[in-house]
């Protein structure tokens, strides 16, 4: 489900700006959108299949953006632009969520932790 919604959003995005914007501008916009797409997902567990699906969407984005089909080239571009895949961002968000949840003074959080 996450994959299908992400693909639809990215397809709509490319349909609107297409090749008008530069690669840098497109990536900057995508970097701003990924946290929005992942908002709230840190509060529940995504399985490996879900995370792989989200990563696939980003891989396809890079393939379309740079017009390449080689995965090594895509990974090189992601590395050069400092672009973290959704699975990496999600893991970071989960660690942050967990640490805040444990440190919370909220009675519900404490009750949940004691179970």
HELIX and SHEET records of a PDB file:
HELIX    1   1 UNK A    2  UNK A   17  1                                  16    
HELIX    2   2 UNK A   23  UNK A   38  1                                  16    
HELIX    3   3 UNK A   41  UNK A   43  5                                   3    
HELIX    4   4 UNK A   48  UNK A   66  1                                  19    
HELIX    5   5 UNK A   71  UNK A   80  1                                  10    
HELIX    6   6 UNK A   86  UNK A  103  1                                  18    
HELIX    7   7 UNK A  107  UNK A  114  1                                   8    
END                                                                             
